[in-house]
Amino acid sequence: MDGVSVCTVSVRVTNGLITGKVDTFNGTKLNVFLGIPYAKPPVGALRLKKPVPVNRSWTQPLDATQWPKACVHQKIHQNYFNVDMNEDCLYLNIWSPALPNSTETTALKPVMFWIHGGGLMWGSAVEKWYSGHVIAAMGDVVVVTFNYRLSTFGLLYTGAKHSSGAPGNMALWDQALALEWVVDNIANFGGDPTRITVFGESAGAISTSLHVVSPITRHLFQRAIVMSGAFTNAVCNANASERLWYERAVAIGCDVGDKTGKTSYEFTPEMIKCMRGLSADDLLKAKDLTYSPCELDFMIDGHFLPHNPIEMLKSGDHKKDMDLLIGTVVNEGSFLFPIMIDPVQFNKRHPKHMTYAEAREYAIRLADSLQSYLTHVSHRPPVGDIRIDGQQVADIYLNGLSNATKSEVFMQRMGQMYGDFRLGCPNKLFARYIHSGQPNSRVYEYYYSAKFAAGDQLFCADWMGVCHFDDIYIVFGLPFQEYDRYGRPERHISAQMIETFTRFAWTGRPARLSGADWPQYYTIAGNTVIAPYYEFSVEPKVDTNFGLNVKSVECEHLWYQYLN
């Protein structure tokens, strides 16, 4: 922001008075409220339970001028506005350009409700790139960010037999309660509860896509922006989820209460008591930094997700008449390799050299590992004789390369292959179902290919190319906050993306770019979906930055058959 806040501002909600602060950005006044509780602290008897609304009133003004603590998670950096973590963490933050005034007619502004990513293992609304002030000021919208529980705290499922246990999907229920709080209260902060855009990236995008199908939340918002991810057919059913968490509970020493000597993979009351009594650090150990065979450990619980979400999507059981903007980056997968796939070959700082022959062999092995992933999702319907053809995968992703190609290009292609399967193609498949299943829904797409001179970012090394999370810095306006790190091209792209997102929140259509309206998805010849997109690139294209059907070969002809 431009400087130190010099005055406070107060808003009254049902529970009482909330005191925030007034800041400015580029001369625009903003009313900022940090750390507003949207649920009771999930501790004590409420630990590992669904969130409970705040039903008490406070007699003194609630101080909302300081960043809240993050939810407990596996930290992989220290870039936080508040470095402390706590299980008492269910708070939200609001940036509003204008508050309602009893003496003036102030039009309510669209609301942008941000769900952060992090694989449900790390991340927080208090990470330094998630301040909403630039978007709010430049786009004239109300921005809301919030914490939700992660890892074991937000995902543990101990079966349906025991009411004292953990119900699963607590992270999604947290998100739902935060969204309900916004619907009920945001008008007091100048936001329009009938014009809410939910937007999220990575795990936040997968969450957003689930809110589109969930009967609990689909009516609470009007538009969605889904960045780099969407759910697939790998969401757990209850039995698979309980077995997965049972095995984790046993691994951390909570194998108690079963006197039969047989493994039923069902929690006992003693096991639940053991889990509830573990320290925060020990609970974190129950879920390590590897991908679950189930989609982020979300589960079909019969309530938030009554059925397999991909089947709900295909059958038309989802939000209707919605505006949707999706987006992907060139390389969605490279950032994962140093963290959890192959930290030696793909070391972030010093990757091993890779030849064409090695790349081809690696692509085939990677395809085999994805086949193993498909096979071991025990709840997945049988896929018959369909198997991932490693040779075909290698042909597609190494097309045009040779022994003369640089090593880093081969490694980028491996990342693109994995990222397309896990994040990029699910994102595009979700959009196609929304378009095909509801003619009144408008679907738009962007493709992000801008590599900047700012150097290594948190997740992305230079050799990875344009990778997962690179667009987050741009969307949240970091080039306007860190002038010593970013230059004019970065600020230009950032202004474009902020205008695109906020104009979408205002009208349901992205902003005009390159002198042209942004075309939406359409269908020809009965069932052929045409997917126009706009490419955010460092340099303008010779003809236009608009294109059609990006990554159609990779997604339509390869991965969709395994993601359906």
Legacy VTK file of the C-alpha trace (Angstrom):
# vtk DataFile Version 3.0
C-alpha trace
ASCII
DATASET POLYDATA
POINTS 564 float
0.000 0.000 0.000
1.018 3.637 -0.347
1.849 4.195 3.284
1.000 3.679 6.939
-2.712 3.665 7.715
-3.721 6.846 9.516
-7.319 6.194 10.512
-9.784 3.455 11.317
-13.208 2.624 9.977
-16.060 0.649 11.526
-18.789 -1.576 10.144
-21.654 -3.149 12.075
-22.680 -6.749 11.437
-25.120 -8.967 13.317
-22.520 -9.901 15.938
-21.414 -6.344 16.644
-19.063 -3.608 15.513
-15.932 -4.414 13.497
-13.087 -1.903 13.317
-10.764 -1.947 10.315
-8.338 0.540 8.834
-8.229 2.912 5.899
-5.360 2.545 3.433
-4.676 3.787 -0.055
-3.202 2.246 -3.186
-2.186 4.453 -6.116
-4.398 7.169 -4.679
-7.444 4.901 -4.265
-8.907 4.722 -0.784
-9.504 1.235 0.569
-11.312 0.044 3.677
-9.394 -2.951 4.998
-10.620 -5.505 7.540
-8.243 -8.282 8.593
-8.968 -11.317 10.756
-12.773 -11.375 10.957
-13.945 -14.686 12.459
-16.422 -16.556 10.256
-16.584 -19.664 12.494
-15.997 -20.636 16.079
-12.394 -21.707 16.751
-12.175 -25.387 15.669
-10.491 -26.482 18.885
-11.475 -28.564 21.891
-14.765 -30.325 21.236
-14.893 -28.737 17.756
-11.502 -30.071 16.683
-11.722 -32.178 13.497
-15.430 -31.340 13.172
-17.483 -29.360 10.687
-17.161 -25.612 11.299
-19.744 -23.922 13.509
-20.953 -20.362 12.827
-20.076 -17.580 15.250
-23.314 -17.083 17.198
-22.077 -14.819 19.986
-22.179 -11.050 20.020
-19.304 -8.892 21.150
-19.877 -5.792 23.255
-16.614 -4.095 22.348
-15.586 -3.354 18.749
-13.751 -6.278 17.152
-10.230 -5.246 16.137
-9.776 -6.210 12.475
-6.560 -4.321 11.763
-4.029 -7.157 12.086
-3.413 -10.197 9.913
-4.709 -13.440 11.481
-2.604 -16.538 12.027
-2.405 -19.159 9.317
-3.978 -22.575 9.761
-1.525 -25.283 10.809
0.264 -26.777 7.802
3.593 -27.911 6.407
5.463 -24.680 5.770
7.675 -24.541 2.687
8.592 -20.846 2.945
8.336 -17.876 5.341
6.621 -15.330 3.082
3.700 -14.565 5.390
2.183 -11.350 6.708
1.807 -13.273 9.992
4.302 -16.114 10.374
2.454 -17.740 13.286
0.180 -20.744 12.833
-2.670 -21.957 15.008
-5.604 -24.332 14.921
-7.733 -21.281 15.750
-7.476 -19.917 12.219
-10.907 -19.569 10.587
-10.776 -15.875 9.729
-11.357 -13.820 6.601
-10.051 -10.526 5.214
-11.867 -7.848 3.210
-10.717 -4.985 0.961
-13.482 -2.597 -0.080
-13.197 0.582 -2.161
-16.374 2.071 -0.659
-18.660 1.406 2.301
-22.421 2.036 2.321
-23.284 5.527 3.534
-26.554 6.392 5.253
-26.503 9.863 3.706
-25.519 8.884 0.179
-26.595 6.285 -2.354
-23.583 4.024 -2.821
-23.924 1.237 -5.365
-22.793 -2.135 -4.082
-19.776 -3.557 -5.913
-19.074 -7.086 -7.169
-17.363 -9.432 -4.735
-14.347 -11.597 -5.567
-14.018 -14.508 -3.118
-10.526 -16.035 -3.261
-9.732 -19.691 -2.383
-5.974 -20.169 -2.067
-4.130 -23.228 -3.338
-1.443 -25.439 -1.867
-2.630 -28.985 -2.434
-4.608 -28.913 0.847
-1.195 -29.417 2.496
0.206 -25.880 2.704
-0.817 -22.312 1.984
-2.799 -19.551 3.653
-4.662 -16.340 2.943
-1.892 -14.565 4.870
0.812 -15.467 2.347
2.321 -12.244 1.051
1.124 -12.559 -2.549
-2.557 -12.816 -1.524
-3.208 -9.276 -0.329
-6.326 -8.158 -2.172
-5.608 -4.435 -2.196
-4.312 -4.134 -5.773
-7.250 -6.030 -7.297
-9.752 -4.086 -5.187
-8.260 -0.705 -6.090
-7.588 -1.296 -9.785
-10.785 -3.247 -10.455
-13.179 -1.371 -8.148
-14.362 -4.611 -6.535
-14.622 -5.998 -3.019
-12.027 -8.737 -2.428
-12.361 -11.432 0.250
-9.647 -13.915 1.225
-9.843 -16.456 4.041
-8.162 -19.365 5.786
-9.522 -22.889 5.763
-8.221 -25.995 7.509
-5.602 -28.079 5.712
-4.080 -31.552 5.820
-5.429 -33.845 8.539
-7.269 -30.948 10.189
-9.336 -30.346 7.069
-9.623 -33.818 5.548
-9.599 -36.611 8.171
-12.436 -39.091 7.819
-13.019 -41.713 10.500
-16.084 -43.453 9.097
-19.826 -43.056 9.457
-20.291 -45.351 12.460
-19.010 -42.959 15.115
-20.635 -39.558 15.714
-17.594 -38.505 17.725
-15.327 -38.898 14.703
-14.171 -36.650 11.889
-16.689 -36.291 9.022
-14.191 -35.568 6.208
-14.290 -32.612 3.823
-13.919 -30.126 6.708
-11.893 -27.902 4.349
-14.839 -27.714 1.955
-17.275 -27.066 4.791
-14.975 -24.271 6.019
-15.040 -22.735 2.546
-18.826 -23.081 2.418
-19.292 -21.358 5.784
-16.959 -18.509 4.787
-18.989 -18.075 1.592
-22.247 -18.086 3.573
-20.799 -15.424 5.887
-20.006 -13.284 2.856
-23.515 -13.683 1.442
-25.017 -12.680 4.796
-22.688 -9.783 5.647
-20.818 -8.389 2.658
-23.410 -5.707 1.860
-22.322 -3.994 5.096
-18.857 -3.706 3.547
-20.068 -2.382 0.197
-20.216 -5.726 -1.598
-23.137 -7.062 -3.621
-24.174 -10.520 -2.332
-25.927 -11.189 -5.654
-22.713 -10.692 -7.664
-20.137 -13.003 -6.109
-17.312 -14.492 -8.168
-15.529 -17.436 -6.556
-11.984 -17.763 -7.860
-9.150 -20.086 -6.964
-5.943 -21.625 -8.241
-4.624 -25.199 -8.049
-6.269 -26.772 -4.968
-8.333 -23.588 -4.815
-9.435 -24.229 -8.398
-10.332 -27.841 -7.610
-12.302 -26.549 -4.608
-14.042 -23.954 -6.772
-15.049 -26.609 -9.294
-16.510 -28.690 -6.459
-18.547 -25.714 -5.242
-20.060 -25.557 -8.734
-21.493 -29.077 -8.338
-22.210 -29.123 -4.592
-25.858 -28.591 -3.623
-24.548 -26.921 -0.463
-22.829 -24.014 -2.228
-23.848 -23.828 -5.892
-26.561 -21.234 -5.095
-24.240 -18.927 -3.116
-22.373 -17.354 -6.046
-22.926 -16.337 -9.646
-19.552 -16.658 -11.416
-16.367 -18.661 -11.120
-12.740 -18.342 -12.218
-10.936 -21.692 -12.192
-7.147 -21.430 -12.541
-4.889 -24.441 -13.119
-6.979 -27.369 -11.992
-10.441 -28.904 -11.546
-11.710 -32.131 -10.042
-11.406 -35.433 -11.897
-12.899 -38.881 -11.430
-10.470 -39.572 -8.566
-12.532 -38.213 -5.652
-12.738 -40.860 -2.921
-15.868 -42.665 -1.892
-16.407 -43.120 1.842
-14.967 -46.635 2.070
-11.790 -45.729 0.195
-11.357 -42.588 2.275
-11.769 -44.382 5.594
-9.293 -47.078 4.590
-6.735 -44.465 3.539
-7.038 -42.580 6.831
-7.104 -45.844 8.820
-3.729 -46.783 7.353
-2.371 -43.332 8.180
-3.685 -43.558 11.742
-1.964 -46.913 12.193
1.269 -45.479 10.789
1.391 -42.757 13.444
0.638 -45.082 16.341
-3.148 -44.903 16.737
-3.693 -48.603 16.043
-5.738 -49.186 19.209
-9.069 -50.706 20.131
-9.350 -53.535 17.597
-9.187 -56.790 19.584
-10.090 -59.136 16.743
-6.610 -59.341 15.286
-8.111 -58.809 11.839
-7.700 -55.681 9.764
-11.138 -54.256 8.986
-9.864 -50.825 7.941
-12.603 -49.315 10.117
-11.901 -46.821 12.876
-12.657 -47.804 16.449
-13.704 -45.317 19.173
-10.251 -45.758 20.703
-8.542 -44.874 17.432
-10.674 -41.746 17.095
-9.831 -40.717 20.656
-6.154 -41.264 19.897
-6.294 -39.106 16.765
-8.202 -36.329 18.525
-5.627 -36.308 21.309
-2.563 -35.938 19.074
-0.583 -32.730 19.004
-0.829 -30.504 15.947
2.635 -31.605 14.828
1.728 -35.281 15.088
-1.541 -34.788 13.223
0.389 -33.193 10.391
2.546 -36.305 10.135
-0.517 -38.391 9.300
-0.585 -36.898 5.810
2.832 -36.578 4.210
3.865 -34.491 1.222
2.862 -36.992 -1.437
-0.225 -37.083 -3.583
-3.022 -39.292 -2.358
-4.571 -41.731 -4.843
-7.742 -39.793 -4.073
-8.209 -36.223 -5.323
-6.539 -34.154 -2.556
-8.292 -36.482 -0.060
-11.685 -34.960 -0.799
-14.452 -37.532 -0.516
-17.976 -38.330 -1.632
-19.649 -37.776 1.728
-23.300 -37.935 0.679
-23.877 -34.309 1.708
-21.439 -31.784 0.315
-20.759 -34.229 -2.508
-23.765 -36.542 -2.807
-22.233 -38.472 -5.723
-19.037 -38.710 -7.712
-18.630 -35.096 -8.896
-17.549 -36.060 -12.408
-20.796 -38.019 -12.800
-22.762 -35.072 -11.384
-21.064 -32.832 -13.924
-21.746 -35.180 -16.835
-25.403 -35.627 -15.873
-26.039 -31.895 -15.555
-26.346 -31.952 -11.754
-24.483 -28.694 -11.178
-24.909 -24.929 -11.097
-26.831 -23.631 -14.094
-26.679 -20.358 -16.035
-23.242 -19.455 -14.764
-20.354 -17.467 -16.166
-17.055 -19.364 -16.094
-13.498 -18.267 -16.855
-10.792 -20.943 -16.855
-7.067 -20.630 -17.314
-3.870 -22.656 -17.472
-0.166 -21.941 -17.796
2.216 -23.548 -20.279
3.839 -25.912 -17.801
1.600 -26.959 -14.921
3.743 -29.860 -13.704
7.430 -28.975 -13.484
7.146 -27.397 -10.037
6.005 -30.723 -8.579
9.041 -32.717 -9.703
11.602 -31.317 -7.219
9.052 -31.467 -4.369
7.541 -34.908 -4.645
8.414 -36.792 -7.838
12.139 -36.826 -8.634
14.220 -34.308 -6.631
17.495 -35.635 -8.072
16.845 -35.528 -11.816
14.705 -32.385 -11.467
16.582 -30.585 -8.723
15.348 -26.993 -8.658
18.835 -25.476 -8.622
20.967 -28.161 -10.229
18.938 -30.522 -12.446
20.717 -33.441 -14.079
21.392 -33.312 -17.791
18.853 -35.175 -19.937
19.301 -36.473 -23.490
16.621 -37.246 -26.059
16.895 -40.992 -25.412
16.703 -40.446 -21.649
13.705 -38.142 -22.071
11.875 -40.732 -24.137
12.582 -43.456 -21.586
11.542 -41.143 -18.761
8.265 -40.234 -20.513
7.387 -43.918 -20.864
8.200 -44.607 -17.202
6.161 -41.592 -16.142
3.224 -42.857 -18.188
3.552 -46.200 -16.406
3.450 -44.463 -13.019
0.278 -42.652 -14.047
-1.190 -45.997 -15.083
-0.350 -47.303 -11.617
-2.077 -44.262 -10.117
-5.209 -45.022 -12.130
-5.132 -48.674 -11.136
-4.771 -48.001 -7.422
-7.703 -45.623 -7.086
-9.805 -48.424 -5.640
-13.135 -46.634 -5.996
-12.672 -45.824 -9.681
-15.057 -47.633 -12.057
-13.301 -50.244 -14.209
-11.793 -48.821 -17.356
-11.714 -52.074 -19.255
-8.641 -52.611 -21.373
-7.799 -48.914 -21.630
-4.165 -48.433 -20.744
-1.929 -45.424 -21.066
0.241 -45.936 -24.129
3.714 -44.767 -23.070
4.969 -44.726 -26.636
2.096 -42.453 -27.690
2.755 -40.171 -24.722
6.430 -39.904 -25.650
5.553 -39.246 -29.296
3.204 -36.404 -28.389
5.379 -34.649 -25.828
8.703 -35.083 -27.610
7.349 -34.193 -31.033
9.766 -31.936 -32.893
12.668 -32.522 -30.511
15.968 -34.232 -31.296
19.438 -34.959 -29.949
20.263 -31.293 -30.570
17.543 -30.091 -28.189
18.651 -28.530 -24.901
18.291 -30.603 -21.745
15.986 -28.105 -20.055
13.487 -28.428 -22.896
13.206 -32.171 -22.321
12.622 -31.583 -18.615
9.997 -28.961 -19.381
8.167 -31.454 -21.593
8.104 -33.983 -18.753
6.552 -31.316 -16.546
4.024 -30.436 -19.229
3.068 -34.081 -19.570
2.452 -34.541 -15.850
0.827 -31.141 -15.447
-1.557 -31.685 -18.350
-2.724 -34.946 -16.804
-3.145 -33.646 -13.249
-4.159 -29.999 -13.680
-4.389 -28.566 -17.190
-6.635 -31.066 -18.959
-8.998 -31.502 -15.968
-9.404 -27.710 -16.051
-10.372 -27.756 -19.735
-12.574 -30.847 -19.388
-14.537 -29.159 -16.594
-15.137 -26.136 -18.838
-16.361 -28.311 -21.693
-18.919 -30.039 -19.491
-20.192 -26.712 -18.153
-20.553 -25.442 -21.720
-22.139 -28.611 -23.110
-24.444 -29.197 -20.175
-25.984 -25.738 -20.022
-26.464 -23.593 -23.135
-27.054 -20.451 -21.050
-23.673 -20.697 -19.349
-20.881 -18.618 -20.860
-17.389 -20.118 -20.794
-14.141 -18.249 -21.494
-10.504 -19.352 -21.387
-7.046 -17.841 -21.062
-3.594 -19.349 -21.578
-0.630 -17.881 -19.728
2.777 -18.024 -21.447
4.538 -14.917 -20.078
8.021 -15.620 -18.700
9.506 -12.597 -17.019
12.948 -11.419 -16.012
12.131 -11.403 -12.303
14.048 -14.665 -11.945
13.205 -17.693 -9.846
9.861 -17.515 -8.115
8.867 -19.541 -5.081
7.995 -22.729 -6.932
9.431 -22.151 -10.376
13.089 -22.246 -11.399
14.189 -20.647 -14.664
14.717 -24.023 -16.353
11.035 -24.891 -15.796
9.795 -22.240 -18.219
6.382 -20.711 -17.533
5.044 -22.828 -14.723
2.314 -23.383 -12.196
1.638 -20.358 -9.947
3.476 -17.886 -12.202
0.190 -16.151 -13.040
-0.676 -15.661 -9.354
1.979 -12.981 -8.870
0.543 -11.161 -11.889
-3.143 -11.489 -10.964
-2.549 -10.154 -7.445
-0.553 -7.231 -8.781
2.918 -7.893 -7.370
4.518 -5.956 -10.270
2.770 -2.863 -8.848
4.115 -3.588 -5.362
7.719 -4.609 -6.097
8.970 -2.038 -8.588
12.592 -2.994 -7.983
11.916 -6.584 -9.102
9.420 -6.188 -11.931
9.471 -3.943 -14.989
7.027 -2.285 -17.355
6.157 -5.469 -19.328
5.184 -7.251 -16.111
3.041 -4.316 -15.027
1.355 -4.259 -18.426
0.420 -7.949 -18.236
-0.627 -7.549 -14.604
-2.941 -4.657 -15.485
-4.402 -6.733 -18.330
-5.115 -9.740 -16.128
-6.568 -7.671 -13.294
-8.838 -5.901 -15.766
-9.811 -9.261 -17.279
-10.707 -10.792 -13.928
-12.490 -7.774 -12.459
-14.433 -6.978 -15.638
-15.565 -10.598 -15.563
-16.722 -10.069 -11.968
-18.613 -6.939 -13.035
-20.258 -8.207 -16.230
-19.706 -11.944 -16.657
-17.473 -11.245 -19.666
-13.688 -10.699 -19.663
-12.377 -7.306 -20.714
-11.799 -6.527 -24.389
-8.194 -7.237 -25.335
-6.236 -6.562 -28.526
-9.151 -4.400 -29.638
-11.554 -7.328 -29.738
-14.266 -8.926 -27.641
-13.325 -12.172 -25.946
-15.219 -15.035 -27.690
-16.851 -17.699 -25.555
-16.992 -21.458 -26.097
-19.358 -22.573 -28.849
-20.451 -25.801 -30.511
-20.546 -26.747 -34.188
-21.814 -29.815 -36.034
-23.969 -30.825 -33.104
-21.351 -31.801 -30.536
-17.922 -30.423 -31.485
-16.848 -27.893 -28.878
-14.712 -24.995 -30.085
-12.681 -23.433 -27.280
-11.419 -19.902 -28.042
-8.763 -18.551 -25.697
-6.644 -15.467 -25.147
-2.904 -15.924 -24.610
-1.211 -13.643 -22.093
2.312 -13.402 -23.501
5.291 -11.102 -23.025
5.278 -10.023 -26.658
2.094 -9.581 -28.714
1.576 -12.212 -31.409
2.036 -11.187 -35.053
-1.661 -11.504 -35.881
-3.606 -11.860 -32.630
-3.285 -13.292 -29.127
-6.625 -15.026 -29.590
-6.551 -18.665 -30.657
-8.603 -21.853 -30.720
-8.366 -25.171 -28.850
-5.030 -24.850 -27.071
-3.555 -28.276 -26.179
-6.283 -30.117 -28.063
-3.918 -32.956 -28.993
-2.720 -33.478 -25.433
-6.138 -33.206 -23.799
-8.739 -34.347 -26.304
-6.768 -37.093 -28.013
-4.805 -38.355 -25.021
-5.852 -37.505 -21.461
-9.627 -37.014 -21.507
-10.298 -40.730 -21.840
-8.592 -41.336 -18.481
-10.114 -38.326 -16.694
-13.769 -39.026 -17.509
LINES 1 565
564 0 1 2 3 4 5 6 7 8 9 10 11 12 13 14 15 16 17 18 19 20 21 22 23 24 25 26 27 28 29 30 31 32 33 34 35 36 37 38 39 40 41 42 43 44 45 46 47 48 49 50 51 52 53 54 55 56 57 58 59 60 61 62 63 64 65 66 67 68 69 70 71 72 73 74 75 76 77 78 79 80 81 82 83 84 85 86 87 88 89 90 91 92 93 94 95 96 97 98 99 100 101 102 103 104 105 106 107 108 109 110 111 112 113 114 115 116 117 118 119 120 121 122 123 124 125 126 127 128 129 130 131 132 133 134 135 136 137 138 139 140 141 142 143 144 145 146 147 148 149 150 151 152 153 154 155 156 157 158 159 160 161 162 163 164 165 166 167 168 169 170 171 172 173 174 175 176 177 178 179 180 181 182 183 184 185 186 187 188 189 190 191 192 193 194 195 196 197 198 199 200 201 202 203 204 205 206 207 208 209 210 211 212 213 214 215 216 217 218 219 220 221 222 223 224 225 226 227 228 229 230 231 232 233 234 235 236 237 238 239 240 241 242 243 244 245 246 247 248 249 250 251 252 253 254 255 256 257 258 259 260 261 262 263 264 265 266 267 268 269 270 271 272 273 274 275 276 277 278 279 280 281 282 283 284 285 286 287 288 289 290 291 292 293 294 295 296 297 298 299 300 301 302 303 304 305 306 307 308 309 310 311 312 313 314 315 316 317 318 319 320 321 322 323 324 325 326 327 328 329 330 331 332 333 334 335 336 337 338 339 340 341 342 343 344 345 346 347 348 349 350 351 352 353 354 355 356 357 358 359 360 361 362 363 364 365 366 367 368 369 370 371 372 373 374 375 376 377 378 379 380 381 382 383 384 385 386 387 388 389 390 391 392 393 394 395 396 397 398 399 400 401 402 403 404 405 406 407 408 409 410 411 412 413 414 415 416 417 418 419 420 421 422 423 424 425 426 427 428 429 430 431 432 433 434 435 436 437 438 439 440 441 442 443 444 445 446 447 448 449 450 451 452 453 454 455 456 457 458 459 460 461 462 463 464 465 466 467 468 469 470 471 472 473 474 475 476 477 478 479 480 481 482 483 484 485 486 487 488 489 490 491 492 493 494 495 496 497 498 499 500 501 502 503 504 505 506 507 508 509 510 511 512 513 514 515 516 517 518 519 520 521 522 523 524 525 526 527 528 529 530 531 532 533 534 535 536 537 538 539 540 541 542 543 544 545 546 547 548 549 550 551 552 553 554 555 556 557 558 559 560 561 562 563
